[in-house]
């Protein structure tokens, strides 16, 4: 029986973290050993559980992602780390690899791209995302979402896209309504329309589809005043 690689997911957005854990746990060659919502918890769990692989967001409470990566690598250099983030800049990529990351993927990549990256990294193949001239290369890090998901995004109205983004970020119907100056009842109608168009019946699947469409990495289509959580 093939060994399943043990994965720790470090992501501060609860719904996104839960969806990632569920999706990864369904893979035949990976299993989830823990989940962390901030940098300090990610470091503590990395040292206590010693996973084979960490999916690491850069923007979390409890210290920068770069510091967390470096600290983990100092204590356990054998742990592989893939940065999973919204940041596209060359500076973020360079700092991540300087800290010890083994891979880097932006959140508008498809889940299939993430799985490919995970398997590549576990084979010891480091994705540097830089070509031989040291220039920025978008072919690996900036991989687009799967084309078959594009029509789903195109089928949504601008307001439905805003609601979807805020729901995935973990906001309640009341908070989404405050952001968009709409009543919670109206937000519930938009959520029902979203689920109908996307062919799903629960929030977990809504987050999963959003990940596959790269919702978090897409620009806001209208000004959204986000509440304090």
C-alpha positions as CSV (number, residue, x, y, z in Angstrom):
1,X,0.0,0.0,0.0
2,X,1.4,3.4,-1.0
3,X,2.4,5.7,1.9
4,X,0.2,8.8,2.4
5,X,2.2,12.0,2.9
6,X,1.1,13.8,6.1
7,X,0.0,17.4,5.5
8,X,-0.4,20.4,7.8
9,X,-2.6,23.3,6.5
10,X,-1.8,26.8,7.8
11,X,-4.5,29.3,6.8
12,X,-6.2,31.9,8.9
13,X,-9.6,31.9,7.0
14,X,-11.6,29.1,8.7
15,X,-13.8,28.1,5.7
16,X,-10.9,28.1,3.3
17,X,-8.8,26.0,5.7
18,X,-11.6,23.5,6.3
19,X,-12.2,23.2,2.5
20,X,-8.5,22.6,1.8
21,X,-8.3,20.0,4.6
22,X,-11.4,18.2,3.2
23,X,-10.1,18.2,-0.4
24,X,-6.6,17.1,0.5
25,X,-7.8,14.3,2.8
26,X,-9.7,12.8,-0.2
27,X,-6.5,12.3,-2.1
28,X,-5.1,8.8,-2.1
29,X,-1.5,9.9,-1.4
30,X,-2.0,12.6,1.2
31,X,-3.6,12.9,4.7
32,X,-4.2,15.8,7.1
33,X,-2.4,15.7,10.4
34,X,-3.3,19.2,11.6
35,X,-4.6,22.7,10.8
36,X,-3.4,26.1,12.0
37,X,-5.0,29.5,12.0
38,X,-1.9,31.6,12.7
39,X,1.9,31.6,12.5
40,X,2.6,30.6,16.1
41,X,0.2,27.7,15.9
42,X,1.7,26.6,12.6
43,X,5.1,26.5,14.1
44,X,4.0,24.6,17.2
45,X,2.1,22.0,15.2
46,X,4.9,21.6,12.7
47,X,7.3,20.8,15.5
48,X,4.9,18.5,17.5
49,X,3.4,16.6,14.5
50,X,6.4,16.7,12.1
51,X,4.3,16.6,8.9
52,X,5.8,15.8,5.5
53,X,4.4,18.8,3.9
54,X,2.9,22.2,5.0
55,X,0.6,24.4,2.9
56,X,1.4,27.8,4.2
57,X,-0.4,31.1,3.8
58,X,1.9,34.1,4.1
59,X,-0.6,36.6,5.6
60,X,-1.6,35.2,9.0
61,X,-1.6,36.6,12.6
62,X,1.2,35.6,14.9
63,X,4.2,36.5,12.8
64,X,4.9,36.8,9.1
65,X,4.8,33.7,6.9
66,X,8.5,34.2,6.0
67,X,9.5,34.1,9.7
68,X,7.3,31.0,10.3
69,X,8.8,29.2,7.3
70,X,12.4,30.1,8.4
71,X,11.7,29.0,12.0
72,X,10.2,25.7,10.9
73,X,13.1,25.0,8.5
74,X,15.7,25.7,11.3
75,X,14.1,23.1,13.6
76,X,13.0,20.6,10.9
77,X,14.6,21.1,7.5
78,X,13.1,17.9,6.2
79,X,9.6,19.3,6.3
80,X,8.5,20.5,2.8
81,X,6.6,23.8,2.6
82,X,4.5,25.1,-0.2
83,X,3.4,28.7,0.0
84,X,-0.2,29.2,-0.9
85,X,-1.0,32.9,-1.1
86,X,-2.7,35.8,-3.0
87,X,0.6,37.6,-3.4
88,X,2.1,37.5,-7.0
89,X,5.1,39.8,-6.6
90,X,8.6,38.7,-7.4
91,X,9.6,40.0,-4.0
92,X,7.2,37.7,-2.2
93,X,8.5,34.7,-4.2
94,X,12.1,35.5,-3.5
95,X,11.6,36.0,0.2
96,X,9.6,32.8,0.4
97,X,12.4,30.7,-1.2
98,X,15.1,32.6,0.8
99,X,13.2,31.6,4.0
100,X,13.2,27.9,2.9
101,X,10.0,27.3,1.0
102,X,10.0,24.4,-1.5
103,X,7.1,25.6,-3.7
104,X,4.9,28.7,-4.3
105,X,1.4,28.9,-5.7
106,X,-1.1,31.7,-5.9
107,X,-4.7,31.1,-4.9
108,X,-6.1,31.5,-8.4
109,X,-4.4,28.2,-9.4
110,X,-6.8,25.3,-9.7
111,X,-6.9,22.5,-7.1
112,X,-5.4,20.2,-9.7
113,X,-2.4,22.6,-10.0
114,X,-2.0,22.5,-6.2
115,X,-2.0,18.7,-6.2
116,X,0.5,18.6,-9.0
117,X,2.7,21.0,-7.0
118,X,2.4,18.9,-3.8
119,X,3.4,15.7,-5.6
120,X,6.3,17.5,-7.4
121,X,7.6,18.9,-4.1
122,X,7.3,15.5,-2.4
123,X,9.5,14.1,-5.1
124,X,12.2,16.6,-4.1
125,X,11.7,18.8,-7.2
126,X,11.8,22.4,-6.0
127,X,9.7,24.8,-8.0
128,X,11.8,28.0,-8.1
129,X,9.5,29.8,-10.4
130,X,12.5,31.6,-11.9
131,X,14.1,30.9,-15.2
132,X,17.8,30.4,-15.8
133,X,18.3,34.2,-16.3
134,X,16.9,34.9,-12.9
135,X,13.9,36.7,-14.4
136,X,10.3,36.3,-13.2
137,X,8.5,33.5,-14.9
138,X,4.7,33.4,-14.7
139,X,4.3,29.9,-16.3
140,X,4.6,28.1,-13.0
141,X,3.6,30.4,-10.1
142,X,0.9,32.2,-11.9
143,X,-0.9,29.2,-13.2
144,X,-4.5,30.1,-14.1
145,X,-7.5,28.3,-12.7
146,X,-8.8,25.3,-14.7
147,X,-10.4,26.5,-17.9
148,X,-13.5,24.4,-17.2
149,X,-14.2,26.6,-14.1
150,X,-14.1,29.9,-16.1
151,X,-17.6,29.6,-17.4
152,X,-18.9,29.2,-13.8
153,X,-17.4,32.6,-12.8
154,X,-18.7,34.2,-16.0
155,X,-22.2,33.0,-15.2
156,X,-22.3,34.9,-11.9
157,X,-23.5,38.5,-11.6
158,X,-21.1,41.1,-10.2
159,X,-23.1,41.2,-6.9
160,X,-23.0,37.4,-6.7
161,X,-19.2,37.5,-7.2
162,X,-18.9,39.9,-4.3
163,X,-21.1,37.8,-2.1
164,X,-19.1,34.7,-2.9
165,X,-15.8,36.4,-2.1
166,X,-17.1,37.6,1.3
167,X,-18.6,34.2,2.2
168,X,-15.3,32.5,1.3
169,X,-13.5,35.0,3.5
170,X,-15.6,33.7,6.4
171,X,-18.1,36.5,6.9
172,X,-21.6,35.9,8.1
173,X,-24.7,36.9,6.2
174,X,-25.1,40.0,8.5
175,X,-21.5,41.0,7.9
176,X,-21.8,40.5,4.1
177,X,-24.9,42.7,4.2
178,X,-23.0,45.4,6.0
179,X,-20.2,45.3,3.5
180,X,-22.6,45.6,0.6
181,X,-25.3,47.7,2.2
182,X,-27.9,44.9,1.8
183,X,-30.1,43.1,4.3
184,X,-29.2,39.6,5.5
185,X,-32.3,38.3,3.8
186,X,-31.1,39.7,0.5
187,X,-27.7,38.1,1.0
188,X,-29.4,34.8,1.7
189,X,-31.2,35.0,-1.7
190,X,-27.8,35.7,-3.4
191,X,-26.3,32.7,-1.7
192,X,-29.2,30.5,-2.8
193,X,-28.7,31.8,-6.3
194,X,-25.0,31.1,-6.2
195,X,-25.5,27.5,-5.0
196,X,-28.1,26.9,-7.7
197,X,-25.9,28.2,-10.5
198,X,-22.9,26.3,-9.2
199,X,-24.9,23.1,-8.6
200,X,-24.0,22.7,-4.9
201,X,-26.0,22.5,-1.6
202,X,-23.7,23.5,1.2
203,X,-21.1,26.2,2.2
204,X,-18.2,23.7,2.2
205,X,-18.7,22.9,-1.4
206,X,-19.2,26.6,-2.1
207,X,-15.8,27.3,-0.7
208,X,-14.3,24.4,-2.7
209,X,-15.7,25.7,-5.9
210,X,-14.5,29.2,-5.0
211,X,-10.9,27.8,-4.5
212,X,-11.0,26.1,-7.9
213,X,-12.2,29.4,-9.5
214,X,-9.4,31.4,-7.8
215,X,-11.9,33.7,-6.2
216,X,-9.6,35.0,-3.5
217,X,-6.9,36.1,-6.0
218,X,-9.4,38.0,-8.3
219,X,-9.7,41.7,-7.9
220,X,-12.8,43.2,-6.2
221,X,-15.4,44.2,-8.8
222,X,-16.9,46.8,-6.5
223,X,-15.7,48.6,-3.5
224,X,-16.2,46.4,-0.5
225,X,-16.0,47.8,3.1
226,X,-15.0,44.8,5.1
227,X,-16.0,44.5,8.8
228,X,-13.7,43.9,11.6
229,X,-13.9,40.2,12.6
